[in-house]
């Protein structure tokens, strides 16, 4: 059975959340939905765009990478590489998710 995830009500008021753009905040929440139960997912821009912004024609891989950089710079995600593959770790995943 799939686990249901909800965002804690405190998320919008968190000090890190207030430092990033609206689009980066939206992306961050959706990254949690794409992540495994440990908060990890592959950094595949076209796949993420298709899952998170399927009808937003203005969103492209370059723009998505800008939002990921914004989240990374504010320590909301960690971007890393394993054997040539890029990954994302949603920092504080369990602090802001209820699984």
C-alpha positions, 0 to 999 in steps of 0.5 A: 500500500502506498504511503500518504505524505503530507506537509507539516503546517509549519513548512511555509513559516520555516526560516529556510523556506522564507528565503527561497522563491515561490517556484523553488518552494513548490518544487521542494514540496514536490521533490518530497513526493518524488523521493523515496522514504529516506528523502532521496531521488535521481536528479533527472530534470526532464523527468522532474519537470514531467512530474511536477510541471507537466503543463508549464511550458515555460519550465525547462531544464535550465530553469529547474536547475536554477531552482535546485541551486536555490534550494541547495544554496539554502540547504534545503536539498543536497545534490550529490553524485554516485558513479556518474549519476546525479542525486538529490537528498531532501534535507530535513525530509522527515522533519517536514513530512508525515509518512 
